[in-house]
Amino acid sequence: MEAATPLRQPHVRVLGDVVAIDGLVIDDEAAVRVVREREQNGADPAKTVRDAVEIGTRVLDREQAGANAEFVKTEFEKAATDLNSQFTTRAREVAEYFNERVEQVFGPENGHLSRELEKLFSDGSTASVQNRVRELVQETMTRSREDLMKQFSSADGANPLADFKAGTIRVLKAAEERQHETQQQMLRQMAELEKQLQALRLEKEKLEDVEAERERGTAKGRTFEEAVADAVDAIALTQGDVAEAVGDQKEATGKVGDVVVAVDACNGPARGRIVIEAKDSRLSKPKALEELDRAMAERSADFGVLVVPTDEELPAKLEPLREYNGDKMVVALDPDAGSLPLEYAYRIARARVLMKRSDADGIDAQAVRAAGERALAALSDERKIKNQLTGAKTGIDKAYTLVEEMSARVRALLQEIDALVRPADEAPAAPAVDQMEL
């Protein structure tokens, strides 16, 4: 179907902010279809045409802006290409100019700097810096040496070291005299130290002999149990008691208890029994008290005494020579140090046994307790004195070591004195055989 011929020419005018369209006919198939469909759907045809014009106008405006941007981009790329070409040409010209100037100044053969450096620092140039410095230094050193020789070789007041030399000689003579006196004092001190050291050596030899004798006595096979039995027997004999070693004899239930003492058995029937248990290892407090209870029960004893070799083997939390439960006591016995602690424990145990008898009404228990406390205090003093004697022996050993160190220090000081007074050009003397070695 051909489009109808318009009855009049369309007329489009711009009136201020609006566009007036008069007699315009659009035969675009898409536009006709859209307007028809929207009109069928109830839309205003004029509004549809207005929206189409507005949308198309924005599309045309955007396409025009893109065309303008493409044009500007093309022009900018053209201008950048021209500028890059000009900059490259100019940079080449500047680089060639600077290369020429650098060659003139820093060229290795004909450059101004190379010629100047060659002139100032070449060994073959008389005007070189090092040659001039060498000449000036040599001249200065020669003049200084001559002036110094003249000044110090004169014996008059012009020599600044004249007084120094005289003073040095006086000081060296005084030092020699003081050294001689010091050496004499050291020799006298060394002689005295020799005497003291010899006395200490003799004392040490005596102590070593005593220790060796003690070791030989222990090595004879004498066990601690036997030593306790012998010591108890010796104490019991003076009291009219009978001590019997029963460690290998079994009672009703066992062999607990090593020595049994029958109190006053030399004068008739025994008035009580004391059991002695010897242990060479440490027990706990409950174990020690249990051991004494068993020994007293098996040996039918009235008092039990636990004997150990040293204080280190005493049961934990048990004090030596203190009564426990009124019928037990622990004591440390060193057979080589004396049996006085064991004798105290024996006497206290014997007194307790006798006081338990029915015929003990005439015994003053208070007086017995007071005497025991005094004896215990005296025994404590005796142990302190023994500890002091042991410390004295240790002190003697330490003094011997200190004397040896003092002798070595004196010899080092003597060698230092020899080195101080030896002239600088004299070789050190060969070390002589030390006559003071002991």
QUITA-V743252 format. One record per residue. N is the residue number from 1. PHI is phi in whole degrees, -180 to 180 (* if undefined). PSI is psi in radians with two decimals (* if undefined). Layout:
n->{N N}
phi->{PHI PHI}
psi->{PSI PSI}
This chain:
n->{1 2 3 4 5 6 7 8 9 10 11 12 13 14 15 16 17 18 19 20 21 22 23 24 25 26 27 28 29 30 31 32 33 34 35 36 37 38 39 40 41 42 43 44 45 46 47 48 49 50 51 52 53 54 55 56 57 58 59 60 61 62 63 64 65 66 67 68 69 70 71 72 73 74 75 76 77 78 79 80 81 82 83 84 85 86 87 88 89 90 91 92 93 94 95 96 97 98 99 100 101 102 103 104 105 106 107 108 109 110 111 112 113 114 115 116 117 118 119 120 121 122 123 124 125 126 127 128 129 130 131 132 133 134 135 136 137 138 139 140 141 142 143 144 145 146 147 148 149 150 151 152 153 154 155 156 157 158 159 160 161 162 163 164 165 166 167 168 169 170 171 172 173 174 175 176 177 178 179 180 181 182 183 184 185 186 187 188 189 190 191 192 193 194 195 196 197 198 199 200 201 202 203 204 205 206 207 208 209 210 211 212 213 214 215 216 217 218 219 220 221 222 223 224 225 226 227 228 229 230 231 232 233 234 235 236 237 238 239 240 241 242 243 244 245 246 247 248 249 250 251 252 253 254 255 256 257 258 259 260 261 262 263 264 265 266 267 268 269 270 271 272 273 274 275 276 277 278 279 280 281 282 283 284 285 286 287 288 289 290 291 292 293 294 295 296 297 298 299 300 301 302 303 304 305 306 307 308 309 310 311 312 313 314 315 316 317 318 319 320 321 322 323 324 325 326 327 328 329 330 331 332 333 334 335 336 337 338 339 340 341 342 343 344 345 346 347 348 349 350 351 352 353 354 355 356 357 358 359 360 361 362 363 364 365 366 367 368 369 370 371 372 373 374 375 376 377 378 379 380 381 382 383 384 385 386 387 388 389 390 391 392 393 394 395 396 397 398 399 400 401 402 403 404 405 406 407 408 409 410 411 412 413 414 415 416 417 418 419 420 421 422 423 424 425 426 427 428 429 430 431 432 433 434 435 436 437 438}
phi->{* -83 -68 -72 -74 -60 -71 -146 -75 -66 -138 -118 -131 -105 -116 65 -100 -131 -116 -103 -115 -133 73 -89 -115 -112 -109 -73 -61 -66 -66 -63 -66 -65 -64 -64 -64 -72 -66 -66 -87 97 -84 -76 -61 -62 -66 -64 -64 -62 -63 -64 -65 -62 -65 -64 -61 -65 -65 -62 -66 -67 -66 -68 -64 -66 -65 -66 -66 -63 -66 -63 -62 -64 -66 -67 -64 -66 -65 -65 -65 -65 -66 -64 -65 -66 -65 -64 -64 -67 -64 -65 -64 -65 -62 -65 -67 -68 -61 -66 -70 -63 -62 -65 -91 -107 -57 -67 -110 -113 -70 -62 -65 -62 -66 -69 -63 -61 -71 -87 -124 -77 -66 -83 -93 -72 -93 -66 -65 -66 -67 -67 -64 -61 -64 -66 -66 -61 -63 -65 -64 -63 -64 -66 -64 -64 -64 -66 -64 -64 -71 -89 -87 -78 -100 -90 -69 -69 -83 -69 -99 -62 -65 -64 -63 -64 -64 -62 -64 -63 -65 -65 -65 -64 -65 -64 -66 -64 -65 -64 -64 -64 -63 -64 -63 -64 -64 -66 -64 -66 -65 -67 -64 -62 -66 -63 -66 -65 -65 -65 -65 -63 -63 -64 -63 -64 -64 -66 -65 -63 -64 -65 -65 -65 -63 -65 -65 -70 -75 -76 94 -83 -81 -64 -62 -67 -64 -65 -62 -64 -65 -65 -63 -64 -70 -64 -62 -75 -100 78 -102 -121 -106 -131 -79 -122 -60 -97 -100 -89 -91 -65 -121 173 -114 -69 103 -100 -134 -117 -109 -93 -69 60 -74 -73 -107 148 -61 -64 -97 159 -133 -121 -110 -113 -113 -100 -133 -99 -134 -85 -114 -77 -61 -61 -67 -66 -65 -64 -63 -68 -61 -64 -63 -65 -71 -73 -100 54 -102 -97 -150 -123 -126 -100 -115 -125 -68 -137 -65 -66 -91 -63 -59 -60 66 -119 -89 -70 61 -117 -78 -126 61 76 -147 -142 -158 -119 -151 -101 -125 -104 -56 -82 -100 108 -109 -62 -60 -66 -65 -62 -60 -64 -65 -64 -62 -64 -64 -64 -65 -67 -72 -79 -75 -69 -93 -102 -67 -81 -85 -85 -64 -65 -66 -62 -63 -63 -64 -64 -65 -65 -64 -65 -64 -64 -63 -62 -63 -62 -68 -62 -64 -62 -62 -64 -65 -63 -63 -64 -62 -62 -63 -64 -62 -65 -63 -61 -64 -64 -64 -61 -65 -65 -62 -63 -67 -64 -63 -64 -67 -63 -64 -66 -63 -59 -68 -70 -93 -75 -58 -64 -90 -93 -71 -60 -70 -66 -61 -82 -69 -73 -81 -96 -61 -94}
psi->{2.21 2.58 2.53 2.51 2.17 2.44 -0.45 2.83 2.42 2.64 2.11 2.19 2.63 2.02 1.68 -2.00 0.22 2.83 2.21 2.18 2.23 2.12 0.43 2.21 2.27 2.13 0.39 2.26 -0.75 -0.71 -0.72 -0.75 -0.73 -0.78 -0.71 -0.80 -0.70 -0.59 -0.66 -0.50 0.06 0.13 2.72 2.11 -0.68 -0.71 -0.65 -0.77 -0.71 -0.76 -0.67 -0.71 -0.79 -0.78 -0.76 -0.65 -0.76 -0.64 -0.77 -0.69 -0.71 -0.69 -0.61 -0.72 -0.67 -0.66 -0.70 -0.70 -0.68 -0.65 -0.78 -0.70 -0.74 -0.74 -0.67 -0.72 -0.65 -0.78 -0.67 -0.65 -0.74 -0.73 -0.69 -0.70 -0.75 -0.72 -0.69 -0.74 -0.76 -0.71 -0.64 -0.72 -0.75 -0.75 -0.71 -0.63 -0.80 -0.62 -0.69 -0.74 -0.71 -0.68 -0.69 -0.61 -0.80 0.18 2.40 -0.36 -0.89 0.14 2.60 -0.71 -0.73 -0.71 -0.67 -0.74 -0.70 -0.67 -0.69 -0.47 0.09 2.42 -0.47 -0.11 2.30 -0.39 0.13 2.68 -0.81 -0.62 -0.71 -0.72 -0.72 -0.76 -0.76 -0.70 -0.76 -0.77 -0.75 -0.76 -0.70 -0.82 -0.71 -0.70 -0.77 -0.77 -0.70 -0.71 -0.74 -0.69 -0.74 -0.21 -0.27 2.58 -0.01 -2.90 -0.22 -0.34 1.98 -0.25 0.11 -0.87 -0.63 -0.75 -0.78 -0.76 -0.67 -0.70 -0.75 -0.74 -0.70 -0.68 -0.76 -0.69 -0.66 -0.72 -0.75 -0.64 -0.70 -0.79 -0.70 -0.72 -0.68 -0.74 -0.72 -0.67 -0.70 -0.73 -0.68 -0.63 -0.70 -0.70 -0.61 -0.71 -0.81 -0.68 -0.67 -0.69 -0.71 -0.65 -0.74 -0.72 -0.72 -0.70 -0.66 -0.77 -0.67 -0.65 -0.72 -0.74 -0.70 -0.68 -0.68 -0.72 -0.69 -0.66 -0.68 -0.54 -0.09 0.03 0.25 1.99 2.87 -0.66 -0.70 -0.66 -0.70 -0.74 -0.75 -0.76 -0.74 -0.70 -0.71 -0.68 -0.74 -0.59 -0.66 -0.28 -0.02 0.36 2.93 2.08 2.32 2.24 2.02 0.35 -0.53 -0.01 2.20 2.32 -2.64 -0.67 -0.16 -2.91 0.41 2.35 2.12 -0.60 2.32 2.24 2.15 1.92 2.24 0.49 -0.28 -0.31 0.07 -2.70 2.54 2.43 0.13 2.99 2.50 2.33 2.36 2.18 2.08 2.22 2.22 0.29 2.80 2.38 2.78 2.90 -0.89 -0.68 -0.69 -0.81 -0.65 -0.70 -0.73 -0.68 -0.75 -0.77 -0.75 -0.64 -0.76 -0.57 0.12 0.82 2.72 -0.27 2.47 2.41 2.20 2.18 2.25 2.82 -0.79 3.02 -0.47 -0.45 0.03 2.49 2.56 2.38 0.35 2.23 2.47 2.57 0.49 2.36 2.46 2.24 0.28 -0.01 0.33 2.64 2.60 2.59 2.58 2.29 2.04 1.86 -0.52 -0.27 -0.02 2.74 0.39 -0.77 -0.70 -0.65 -0.68 -0.84 -0.69 -0.81 -0.73 -0.76 -0.72 -0.73 -0.72 -0.67 -0.79 -0.59 -0.34 -0.27 2.75 -0.41 0.37 0.42 -0.50 -0.03 2.28 1.72 -0.62 -0.73 -0.67 -0.77 -0.77 -0.74 -0.67 -0.70 -0.71 -0.71 -0.68 -0.69 -0.75 -0.69 -0.65 -0.73 -0.68 -0.70 -0.65 -0.74 -0.70 -0.73 -0.68 -0.68 -0.68 -0.72 -0.61 -0.70 -0.77 -0.69 -0.63 -0.74 -0.75 -0.68 -0.66 -0.77 -0.73 -0.66 -0.73 -0.78 -0.66 -0.69 -0.77 -0.69 -0.68 -0.74 -0.69 -0.68 -0.67 -0.74 -0.63 -0.68 -0.76 -0.70 -0.61 -0.61 -0.10 2.31 2.67 -0.56 0.04 2.32 2.55 2.44 2.59 2.44 2.15 2.85 2.24 1.97 -0.12 -0.02 2.39 *}
